[in-house]
Amino acid sequence: MKIRVERDKIIKAVKKLDGIEIVLENAADAREALSLILRKTELLKSDLFKKLKDIIVTVTQEYKTSAVDYNIVFTLEFSFEEDVTLDMKVAFIRELQDFFGKF
């Protein structure tokens, strides 16, 4: 399963949780920021998080109205162990999206 998260939401989440302003330029930066976020949220403590094998992060630029008006969006692809049901995956992702929805 995949979700999209805007760069600014990740930056604001790290600022709120750790008090630092980060720069996200690429997928590696976003992956590191996600690690900072997850370690400070209840998601890290959930049993389902333990069944999460990997989060694959890719970066894309979405152009709103012109070549100079764009937004960087990170696609997060979640890889779970095989015994995780679809409902459990959705619950985990919904909780993460709800977290980012606050920003």
C-alpha positions as CSV (number, residue, x, y, z in Angstrom):
1,M,0.0,0.0,0.0
2,K,1.1,3.5,-0.7
3,I,0.3,7.0,0.5
4,R,1.4,10.5,-0.4
5,V,2.7,13.0,2.1
6,E,3.6,16.6,1.3
7,R,7.1,17.7,2.2
8,D,5.8,20.6,4.4
9,K,3.7,18.2,6.6
10,I,6.8,16.1,7.3
11,I,8.9,19.2,8.1
12,K,6.1,20.6,10.4
13,A,5.8,17.2,12.2
14,V,9.5,17.0,12.9
15,K,9.5,20.7,14.1
16,K,6.6,19.9,16.5
17,L,8.1,16.7,17.8
18,D,11.8,17.5,18.0
19,G,11.9,21.3,17.8
20,I,14.2,21.4,14.8
21,E,13.6,22.7,11.3
22,I,14.8,20.2,8.8
23,V,15.4,20.4,5.0
24,L,14.0,17.6,2.9
25,E,15.7,17.4,-0.5
26,N,15.4,13.8,-1.3
27,A,14.0,10.4,-0.4
28,A,16.9,9.7,2.1
29,D,16.1,12.9,4.0
30,A,12.4,11.9,4.1
31,R,13.2,8.4,5.3
32,E,15.3,9.8,8.1
33,A,12.6,12.3,9.1
34,L,10.0,9.5,9.2
35,S,12.3,7.6,11.6
36,L,12.3,10.7,13.8
37,I,8.5,11.0,13.6
38,L,7.7,7.3,14.2
39,R,10.0,7.1,17.2
40,K,8.0,9.8,18.9
41,T,4.5,8.6,18.1
42,E,2.2,5.8,19.4
43,L,2.6,4.0,16.0
44,L,6.0,2.8,17.0
45,K,4.6,1.1,20.1
46,S,1.9,-0.8,18.2
47,D,2.1,-4.5,17.5
48,L,1.5,-3.8,13.8
49,F,4.6,-1.6,13.6
50,K,6.6,-4.7,14.5
51,K,5.1,-6.4,11.4
52,L,6.2,-3.5,9.2
53,K,9.1,-4.8,7.2
54,D,10.0,-1.6,5.4
55,I,8.9,1.8,4.2
56,I,10.0,2.7,0.7
57,V,10.2,6.4,0.1
58,T,10.1,8.0,-3.4
59,V,10.0,11.7,-4.2
60,T,8.0,13.5,-6.9
61,Q,7.4,17.1,-7.9
62,E,3.8,18.0,-8.6
63,Y,3.4,21.1,-10.7
64,K,0.3,23.2,-9.7
65,T,0.0,25.8,-12.3
66,S,3.4,26.3,-13.9
67,A,7.0,25.0,-14.0
68,V,7.9,27.3,-11.1
69,D,4.9,26.6,-8.9
70,Y,5.5,23.1,-7.6
71,N,5.2,21.0,-4.5
72,I,7.4,18.1,-3.4
73,V,5.5,15.0,-2.4
74,F,6.8,11.8,-0.9
75,T,5.2,8.5,-1.7
76,L,5.5,6.1,1.2
77,E,5.1,2.4,0.3
78,F,4.6,0.1,3.2
79,S,5.8,-3.4,3.2
80,F,4.3,-5.7,5.9
81,E,4.8,-9.3,6.8
82,E,2.6,-11.7,4.9
83,D,0.3,-12.5,7.9
84,V,-0.9,-8.9,8.2
85,T,-4.5,-8.5,7.0
86,L,-5.7,-5.7,4.8
87,D,-7.8,-4.2,7.6
88,M,-4.7,-4.1,9.8
89,K,-2.7,-2.3,7.1
90,V,-5.5,0.2,6.6
91,A,-5.7,0.9,10.3
92,F,-1.9,1.6,10.5
93,I,-1.9,3.8,7.4
94,R,-5.1,5.7,8.6
95,E,-3.4,6.4,11.9
96,L,-0.3,7.7,10.1
97,Q,-2.4,9.9,7.8
98,D,-4.4,11.2,10.7
99,F,-1.2,12.2,12.3
100,F,0.0,14.1,9.2
101,G,-3.5,15.6,8.8
102,K,-2.8,17.7,11.9
103,F,-0.2,19.7,10.1
